[in-house]
Amino acid sequence: MFYVYILRSQVDKNLYVGYTSDLQKRVREHNSGNNFSTKHRIPFEVIYYEAYKNKQDAQEREIYFKTGWGRKYVVKILKNYFRADKS
C-alpha cells in the first residue's frame, strides 16, 4: 500500500503533505528531525491519510493536495478538526 498523508506542525500549525509506503516509519522520520525540510517544525501529528494500492495514484493525489484546490478540499473535509483547534 501507498499512503498520502497530511501532517500538522504543532509548532507553527502549518501542514505538510507527502506520500510513502510505510506511514508509521515516515512519521517517525519527520518527528526525529531526519527530514531537512521539516526538522525545524517538529513535532508533527498526522491529521489525515489515504491508502492506495498503486504508487502513481498516491503520487497524483499528493500533487493534488499541494494545489490550492487540494488545500481547500482538506480544510472542507476536516472542518470540525480546524474549527475545534480555534476554540
Z-matrix of the N, CA and C atoms (Angstrom, degrees):
N
C 1 1.457
C 2 1.526 1 109.36
N 3 1.320 2 114.39 1 152.79
C 4 1.462 3 121.97 2 175.82
C 5 1.523 4 107.45 3 -123.31
N 6 1.300 5 115.46 4 138.96
C 7 1.452 6 121.32 5 -173.73
C 8 1.521 7 110.97 6 -118.97
N 9 1.317 8 115.29 7 133.09
C 10 1.452 9 121.90 8 168.53
C 11 1.517 10 104.54 9 -99.79
N 12 1.313 11 116.77 10 129.61
C 13 1.455 12 119.26 11 -174.69
C 14 1.518 13 111.14 12 -132.65
N 15 1.313 14 113.99 13 154.16
C 16 1.456 15 120.97 14 175.44
C 17 1.520 16 107.13 15 -125.01
N 18 1.309 17 114.55 16 123.23
C 19 1.454 18 121.64 17 177.39
C 20 1.523 19 108.58 18 -106.80
N 21 1.310 20 115.57 19 151.42
C 22 1.463 21 120.09 20 173.89
C 23 1.515 22 108.39 21 -123.96
N 24 1.319 23 114.66 22 127.50
C 25 1.457 24 120.65 23 178.57
C 26 1.523 25 109.22 24 -70.81
N 27 1.307 26 116.76 25 131.89
C 28 1.452 27 120.63 26 176.55
C 29 1.529 28 110.75 27 -80.67
N 30 1.319 29 116.56 28 -8.60
C 31 1.465 30 121.40 29 178.35
C 32 1.525 31 111.12 30 -86.72
N 33 1.337 32 116.74 31 -57.98
C 34 1.466 33 119.91 32 -175.23
C 35 1.526 34 113.47 33 -109.64
N 36 1.332 35 117.80 34 0.27
C 37 1.472 36 124.59 35 177.43
C 38 1.529 37 113.71 36 66.77
N 39 1.319 38 118.54 37 7.45
C 40 1.463 39 121.18 38 178.05
C 41 1.520 40 110.62 39 -80.33
N 42 1.331 41 115.36 40 160.53
C 43 1.457 42 121.84 41 -177.24
C 44 1.520 43 111.08 42 -99.58
N 45 1.330 44 115.07 43 152.82
C 46 1.455 45 122.61 44 173.39
C 47 1.522 46 106.67 45 -131.45
N 48 1.319 47 117.10 46 131.58
C 49 1.464 48 122.76 47 -179.73
C 50 1.521 49 109.12 48 -114.49
N 51 1.330 50 116.52 49 136.43
C 52 1.456 51 120.96 50 176.95
C 53 1.516 52 110.88 51 -155.42
N 54 1.332 53 115.61 52 179.67
C 55 1.464 54 120.37 53 173.81
C 56 1.510 55 108.08 54 -139.43
N 57 1.320 56 115.58 55 155.31
C 58 1.456 57 121.30 56 -176.61
C 59 1.525 58 109.50 57 -162.90
N 60 1.317 59 115.60 58 165.37
C 61 1.464 60 119.93 59 173.49
C 62 1.532 61 110.99 60 -97.78
N 63 1.332 62 117.94 61 -8.82
C 64 1.463 63 122.26 62 178.94
C 65 1.528 64 108.34 63 -136.69
N 66 1.310 65 116.22 64 92.09
C 67 1.460 66 121.51 65 -172.62
C 68 1.526 67 112.32 66 -63.35
N 69 1.318 68 117.92 67 -46.94
C 70 1.470 69 119.93 68 -178.18
C 71 1.524 70 111.60 69 -61.33
N 72 1.318 71 116.45 70 -42.99
C 73 1.468 72 120.27 71 179.26
C 74 1.528 73 110.67 72 -63.67
N 75 1.321 74 116.26 73 -42.76
C 76 1.463 75 120.59 74 -177.64
C 77 1.521 76 111.32 75 -65.08
N 78 1.315 77 117.89 76 -40.37
C 79 1.465 78 120.93 77 178.21
C 80 1.523 79 109.98 78 -65.12
N 81 1.331 80 116.94 79 -40.68
C 82 1.474 81 120.00 80 176.41
C 83 1.523 82 110.74 81 -60.24
N 84 1.340 83 116.58 82 -41.51
C 85 1.461 84 120.47 83 178.72
C 86 1.530 85 111.31 84 -61.85
N 87 1.320 86 116.32 85 -43.79
C 88 1.469 87 119.33 86 177.76
C 89 1.529 88 110.34 87 -61.39
N 90 1.313 89 117.05 88 -47.29
C 91 1.463 90 120.63 89 -175.10
C 92 1.523 91 113.97 90 -75.04
N 93 1.310 92 117.91 91 -15.75
C 94 1.470 93 120.19 92 177.50
C 95 1.520 94 111.58 93 -89.00
N 96 1.329 95 117.26 94 -6.40
C 97 1.456 96 121.03 95 179.26
C 98 1.515 97 113.58 96 86.74
N 99 1.328 98 117.87 97 14.07
C 100 1.461 99 121.90 98 -179.06
C 101 1.529 100 113.50 99 -80.55
N 102 1.316 101 117.59 100 -6.32
C 103 1.457 102 121.66 101 179.54
C 104 1.523 103 108.16 102 -106.30
N 105 1.329 104 116.77 103 116.93
C 106 1.461 105 122.03 104 -175.73
C 107 1.523 106 112.32 105 -56.74
N 108 1.324 107 116.96 106 -41.44
C 109 1.465 108 119.53 107 -174.12
C 110 1.529 109 113.73 108 -74.47
N 111 1.323 110 118.77 109 -14.22
C 112 1.469 111 119.97 110 -177.85
C 113 1.524 112 113.84 111 -122.83
N 114 1.307 113 119.25 112 -4.23
C 115 1.466 114 119.98 113 -171.39
C 116 1.533 115 113.95 114 -63.49
N 117 1.316 116 117.83 115 -26.10
C 118 1.465 117 120.30 116 179.68
C 119 1.531 118 112.45 117 -83.15
N 120 1.339 119 117.08 118 -0.38
C 121 1.469 120 121.23 119 -176.43
C 122 1.528 121 113.15 120 -117.71
N 123 1.325 122 118.74 121 7.70
C 124 1.461 123 121.34 122 -177.70
C 125 1.530 124 110.21 123 -71.83
N 126 1.317 125 117.33 124 151.53
C 127 1.458 126 129.88 125 6.39
C 128 1.535 127 112.65 126 -87.59
N 129 1.322 128 114.54 127 161.04
C 130 1.456 129 123.33 128 178.05
C 131 1.515 130 110.53 129 -116.76
N 132 1.324 131 114.68 130 154.39
C 133 1.459 132 119.95 131 169.73
C 134 1.520 133 107.92 132 -125.95
N 135 1.319 134 116.08 133 144.78
C 136 1.469 135 120.96 134 175.53
C 137 1.518 136 106.65 135 -77.34
N 138 1.339 137 116.27 136 123.63
C 139 1.459 138 118.94 137 178.52
C 140 1.528 139 111.64 138 -109.01
N 141 1.353 140 116.72 139 -14.10
C 142 1.460 141 119.71 140 -178.85
C 143 1.518 142 109.14 141 -165.93
N 144 1.333 143 116.38 142 144.98
C 145 1.463 144 120.62 143 170.63
C 146 1.519 145 110.10 144 -154.47
N 147 1.313 146 114.69 145 156.17
C 148 1.461 147 123.26 146 175.10
C 149 1.521 148 107.74 147 -131.26
N 150 1.326 149 116.90 148 148.36
C 151 1.462 150 122.09 149 -179.56
C 152 1.530 151 109.95 150 -112.57
N 153 1.328 152 114.95 151 139.78
C 154 1.462 153 122.57 152 179.77
C 155 1.519 154 109.61 153 -133.83
N 156 1.317 155 116.34 154 146.72
C 157 1.464 156 120.71 155 175.18
C 158 1.518 157 111.58 156 -82.92
N 159 1.317 158 116.50 157 -21.48
C 160 1.460 159 121.56 158 -175.19
C 161 1.525 160 110.06 159 -111.47
N 162 1.319 161 117.71 160 129.03
C 163 1.462 162 123.01 161 -177.79
C 164 1.523 163 111.83 162 -61.01
N 165 1.324 164 116.99 163 -42.53
C 166 1.460 165 120.30 164 -177.85
C 167 1.529 166 111.29 165 -64.57
N 168 1.330 167 117.18 166 -37.25
C 169 1.466 168 120.22 167 176.83
C 170 1.533 169 110.37 168 -61.76
N 171 1.323 170 116.69 169 -42.32
C 172 1.463 171 120.86 170 178.82
C 173 1.526 172 110.83 171 -64.96
N 174 1.327 173 117.27 172 -42.61
C 175 1.460 174 120.97 173 179.44
C 176 1.532 175 111.08 174 -62.36
N 177 1.311 176 116.59 175 -42.24
C 178 1.462 177 120.07 176 -179.93
C 179 1.527 178 111.29 177 -66.14
N 180 1.330 179 116.89 178 -37.27
C 181 1.464 180 120.39 179 178.00
C 182 1.531 181 110.32 180 -67.94
N 183 1.321 182 116.87 181 -38.65
C 184 1.460 183 120.59 182 176.47
C 185 1.534 184 110.07 183 -59.20
N 186 1.316 185 116.39 184 -46.37
C 187 1.462 186 120.87 185 179.49
C 188 1.529 187 110.23 186 -60.42
N 189 1.321 188 116.91 187 -42.17
C 190 1.469 189 120.89 188 178.05
C 191 1.523 190 111.07 189 -60.04
N 192 1.335 191 117.50 190 -46.32
C 193 1.460 192 120.46 191 -178.90
C 194 1.524 193 112.27 192 -62.15
N 195 1.312 194 117.46 193 -22.60
C 196 1.463 195 121.24 194 180.00
C 197 1.527 196 112.93 195 -85.59
N 198 1.331 197 117.34 196 -3.41
C 199 1.461 198 121.31 197 177.26
C 200 1.531 199 109.21 198 -89.62
N 201 1.308 200 115.73 199 168.23
C 202 1.459 201 119.95 200 176.04
C 203 1.513 202 112.69 201 -60.31
N 204 1.349 203 116.08 202 -41.65
C 205 1.470 204 120.15 203 178.33
C 206 1.526 205 110.81 204 -64.37
N 207 1.324 206 116.67 205 -39.37
C 208 1.455 207 120.46 206 179.29
C 209 1.515 208 112.40 207 -65.47
N 210 1.324 209 116.63 208 -41.39
C 211 1.473 210 120.64 209 177.16
C 212 1.523 211 110.62 210 -63.09
N 213 1.327 212 117.10 211 -41.38
C 214 1.463 213 120.43 212 177.83
C 215 1.525 214 110.94 213 -62.85
N 216 1.339 215 116.13 214 -39.40
C 217 1.464 216 121.07 215 177.94
C 218 1.532 217 110.16 216 -60.39
N 219 1.322 218 116.49 217 -45.82
C 220 1.471 219 120.62 218 -178.90
C 221 1.521 220 110.49 219 -61.93
N 222 1.312 221 117.29 220 -45.90
C 223 1.463 222 120.75 221 179.29
C 224 1.526 223 110.45 222 -61.69
N 225 1.327 224 116.63 223 -37.53
C 226 1.466 225 120.32 224 -179.67
C 227 1.533 226 111.72 225 -68.07
N 228 1.329 227 117.27 226 -46.41
C 229 1.474 228 118.48 227 -176.80
C 230 1.529 229 112.89 228 -75.63
N 231 1.335 230 116.14 229 -21.13
C 232 1.468 231 120.58 230 178.64
C 233 1.527 232 111.27 231 -109.41
N 234 1.319 233 116.70 232 28.34
C 235 1.460 234 120.85 233 -173.90
C 236 1.530 235 112.61 234 -57.17
N 237 1.319 236 117.73 235 -38.71
C 238 1.470 237 119.88 236 179.72
C 239 1.525 238 111.41 237 -69.50
N 240 1.320 239 116.89 238 -35.62
C 241 1.467 240 120.57 239 176.34
C 242 1.527 241 110.11 240 -61.39
N 243 1.329 242 116.41 241 -49.81
C 244 1.458 243 120.16 242 -178.14
C 245 1.529 244 111.37 243 -69.40
N 246 1.322 245 117.44 244 -34.42
C 247 1.457 246 121.27 245 178.02
C 248 1.531 247 110.33 246 -65.77
N 249 1.317 248 117.90 247 -43.18
C 250 1.454 249 122.19 248 179.44
C 251 1.525 250 111.48 249 -64.26
N 252 1.337 251 116.11 250 -31.77
C 253 1.456 252 120.25 251 -179.06
C 254 1.528 253 111.61 252 -69.28
N 255 1.321 254 116.65 253 -27.61
C 256 1.461 255 120.62 254 -179.18
C 257 1.526 256 111.62 255 -79.18
N 258 1.325 257 116.99 256 -17.68
C 259 1.471 258 120.97 257 -177.49
C 260 1.496 259 112.31 258 -72.91
